Every structure is written in C-alpha cells, then in structure tokens.
Amino acid sequence: MTRPTLTVTPRTDTGKGPNRRLRVSGSVPAVVYTKGKAPVAVNADPKLVVAHLNGPLGKNGAIDLAIEGESAPRLAIIQEYTVHPWKRSLEHVDFWEITPDTLLTVTVPFGGEGRSEAEKQGGRIRFTRDDLVVQCKPGDVPKKIVFDMASLTPGDHNITVSKIPMPAGVKPYFKHDFSVIQVFMPKGPAAGEEPAKGKDDKKKPAAAGKAPAAKAAAPAAKKK
C-alpha cells in the first residue's frame, strides 16, 4: 500500500492564543515527537489529516510527513488527536516519528467471515470482541483481522485470542489469553429429529372435553 504524504509548516508561536488564531485561519496546530530529539511545533491542513484518519488504516496508518525546510520526509503515525466537543472539528494533532522496523501496538477491527457448521445446525455464535490489539511493523498493519467461520466445528465452543490466525508479520498482544468467539448449541434433539418416546407416550390421552367415567356406587347393605 502506498503511504500518503502530508506536508506541514514549522511554527514558532505556541500557546492558546496563537493556536486559536491558527484554527481560525484554517490550519490545525500539531507537534512532531521523535525519541531522543526535541519536539517540533508545526501547523497542518486539517482536511488532509481527517482524510488520512478516514482512510483504510485510519490512525494506524503510517505517513510520509514532509516538514517544510527539511530535505527528506519523516516516517510517522498520528499518535493522538483532539476534536472540539460539539463542533467536531480537529483541534490538535500529535505526530510520532518512527522507523520501518518500529514495533507498533495498534488496535484493529475484528470479525468473522462465512458460516460455521455449528450455525447450520442451529447454533448461535457470539463475538466477545469487535477489535483486537496486535503488534506489527508499520508495513504490516492490517485493515482488519478476519476469522474464517467455516473452520469452526460443532465441537468448538470457545475460541481464545491465541487461536485466531494472524496475517504475516502480525501477532496478538495480550497478557492473559481470553475468549473472543463463543459457540452455543441448542439444547434437546438436533433439528429434524423426533423427540425420544418414553413409556407413558404409548398411552392414549383421554378424549378432549370428556371426563373419565365415575366408579359405580357401592350396593346398599342388605337388611337382616
């Protein structure tokens, strides 16, 4: 996937006042952070930042950050951003400079594809998570982790995150293994089968609306 390029301009004025004026002018204040180096204050085009956030990888996607005046762009990701509480406009962006070998910890969408044998037999599937935390390099970040539901068998009742196949270069990140897919099979006979008959099932029920016949009265005692 081709990385997008975002051009930003260095700025010297910082603080609430200058930042407010910057937003009024149509830009958004931002800071570029690099491990072992001083942060660089810049301003960016909010429309381009939002377009990247709405892209295939969203916040997880790496970008070529071109700072005006520098000879080469920096590889970076958006570490954090803030949005106005009711205007929903972009207020501030933090960029984090990385390398192609940086191991990222990112949250990606998770879901299933296809239909399992358990569902065909009347079972119910429950996903306990709709996203997963994974670790990978910038070039290996997946759009989504997709589980092949057809690989489930009726005997599978609990699938944990450690059992989810991952794309190349991606591994799940967790401290304790946890459930992500649960399978609930229906109780009783399988669909299409007749319920088992017991001994009492052979007796014919009384006719509807008719009470059983009363016992005959005992004969009167004879006079001596």
C-alpha positions in Angstrom: 0.0 0.0 0.0 1.4 3.4 -0.9 1.9 5.7 2.0 0.2 9.2 1.8 2.4 12.3 2.1 1.4 15.1 4.4 3.2 18.5 4.2 3.3 20.6 7.4 4.8 24.0 8.2 7.0 24.8 11.2 5.7 27.4 13.6 7.3 29.4 16.4 4.2 30.9 18.1 2.7 28.4 20.6 0.1 28.7 23.3 -3.7 29.1 23.5 -3.9 32.4 21.7 -1.7 31.6 18.7 -3.3 28.2 18.4 -6.8 29.7 18.3 -5.8 32.2 15.6 -4.2 29.3 13.7 -7.5 27.4 13.7 -9.5 30.5 12.6 -7.1 30.8 9.7 -8.0 27.2 8.6 -5.0 25.3 9.9 -4.6 23.0 12.9 -1.7 23.1 15.4 0.4 20.0 15.7 3.6 18.7 17.2 6.1 16.1 15.8 7.7 14.0 18.5 10.9 12.0 18.0 12.6 9.8 20.5 15.8 11.5 21.6 15.1 14.7 19.8 13.3 18.0 20.7 9.7 18.1 19.5 8.9 20.3 16.5 5.8 22.5 16.5 4.1 22.6 13.1 0.7 23.5 11.6 -1.2 21.2 9.2 -4.1 21.2 6.9 -7.0 19.7 8.9 -8.8 18.4 5.8 -5.7 16.3 4.8 -5.4 15.0 8.4 -9.1 14.0 8.5 -8.8 12.3 5.1 -6.0 10.2 6.4 -7.9 9.3 9.6 -10.8 8.2 7.4 -8.5 6.1 5.2 -8.2 2.3 5.0 -5.9 2.1 8.1 -7.1 5.2 9.9 -4.9 6.3 12.8 -2.8 3.1 12.5 -1.5 4.0 9.0 2.0 5.4 8.5 2.5 8.6 6.6 5.4 10.4 5.0 5.5 13.7 7.0 7.2 16.4 5.0 8.3 19.3 7.2 8.9 22.4 5.1 12.6 23.2 5.1 13.8 19.6 5.7 15.5 17.6 2.9 13.5 14.4 3.4 10.1 13.4 4.8 9.9 11.6 8.1 8.1 8.3 8.6 5.4 8.9 11.2 2.0 8.0 12.6 -0.7 10.0 14.3 -0.2 9.3 18.0 -3.0 11.4 19.4 -5.6 14.0 18.2 -8.3 16.0 19.8 -11.7 17.1 18.4 -13.9 20.0 19.5 -16.7 18.6 21.8 -19.6 19.9 19.7 -18.2 21.4 16.5 -16.4 18.1 15.9 -13.6 20.0 14.2 -10.0 18.9 14.6 -8.3 20.8 17.4 -4.8 19.4 17.7 -2.6 16.6 16.4 0.5 14.8 17.8 2.7 13.0 15.3 5.2 10.3 16.3 8.2 9.7 14.2 9.0 6.0 13.7 11.2 3.8 11.5 10.2 0.9 9.2 11.3 -1.5 12.0 9.4 0.1 14.8 7.2 -2.4 16.5 3.7 -0.8 16.8 1.0 -1.8 19.2 -2.3 -1.0 17.5 -6.0 -1.8 17.8 -7.6 -3.2 14.6 -11.2 -4.3 13.8 -12.0 -8.0 14.3 -14.9 -10.1 12.8 -15.9 -13.3 11.1 -16.5 -14.3 7.5 -18.5 -17.2 6.2 -20.9 -19.6 8.1 -19.9 -22.3 10.6 -21.2 -25.8 10.7 -22.5 -25.1 14.2 -24.7 -22.3 12.8 -26.0 -24.6 10.1 -27.1 -27.0 12.9 -28.9 -24.2 14.8 -26.1 -23.0 16.9 -25.6 -19.4 17.9 -22.3 -17.5 17.6 -21.2 -14.7 20.0 -18.2 -12.4 19.4 -17.0 -11.0 22.7 -14.7 -8.5 21.0 -15.1 -6.4 17.9 -11.4 -5.3 17.8 -8.1 -6.8 18.8 -4.8 -5.3 20.0 -1.9 -6.6 17.8 1.8 -5.8 17.4 3.5 -5.4 14.0 5.8 -3.2 11.9 4.3 -0.2 10.1 4.3 -2.0 6.7 2.4 -5.0 8.2 -0.5 -3.2 9.8 -3.8 -5.0 8.7 -7.1 -3.3 7.9 -8.9 -6.0 9.8 -8.4 -9.4 11.5 -10.9 -11.7 9.8 -11.7 -15.2 11.2 -12.9 -18.0 8.8 -16.1 -19.2 10.4 -16.1 -22.3 8.2 -13.1 -23.6 10.2 -15.2 -23.9 13.3 -16.5 -27.4 14.1 -19.6 -28.2 16.2 -17.2 -29.3 19.0 -15.6 -25.8 19.2 -17.3 -23.9 22.0 -14.8 -21.3 23.0 -12.1 -19.7 20.7 -9.5 -17.7 22.5 -7.4 -14.9 21.0 -4.3 -17.2 20.9 -6.2 -19.5 18.5 -7.0 -16.7 16.0 -4.8 -17.0 12.8 -3.0 -13.7 12.2 -1.7 -12.2 8.9 2.0 -12.4 8.2 4.1 -10.2 10.5 1.3 -9.7 13.0 0.9 -11.2 16.4 -1.8 -10.7 19.1 -0.9 -8.7 22.1 -2.3 -9.8 25.5 -1.2 -10.6 29.0 -3.7 -13.4 29.6 -5.5 -15.4 26.9 -9.1 -14.5 26.6 -12.3 -15.7 24.8 -13.2 -13.9 21.5 -15.7 -16.3 20.0 -18.3 -18.4 21.8 -20.5 -21.1 20.3 -23.8 -22.0 21.9 -25.5 -25.2 20.5 -29.3 -25.7 21.0 -30.5 -27.9 23.8 -32.5 -31.1 23.1 -32.7 -33.1 19.9 -31.0 -31.8 16.8 -33.0 -30.1 14.1 -35.1 -32.6 12.1 -35.1 -35.4 14.7 -38.2 -36.7 16.5 -38.1 -36.4 20.3 -37.5 -39.8 22.0 -40.7 -41.6 23.2 -41.0 -42.7 26.8 -43.2 -45.5 28.3 -46.0 -43.0 29.1 -46.1 -41.8 25.5 -47.8 -45.1 24.4 -51.0 -44.4 26.4 -53.8 -42.8 24.6 -54.9 -39.5 26.0 -58.4 -39.0 27.2 -60.8 -37.6 24.6 -60.9 -33.9 24.6 -63.7 -32.4 26.7 -64.7 -35.8 28.3 -64.1 -36.6 31.9 -63.2 -40.2 32.9 -66.2 -42.4 33.8 -67.2 -42.3 37.5 -67.0 -45.5 39.6 -70.3 -47.4 40.2 -71.9 -46.7 43.6 -71.4 -49.5 46.2 -74.6 -51.7 46.6 -76.8 -50.9 49.6 -76.4 -53.2 52.6 -79.0 -56.0 53.0 -81.4 -55.8 55.9 -81.2 -58.7 58.2 
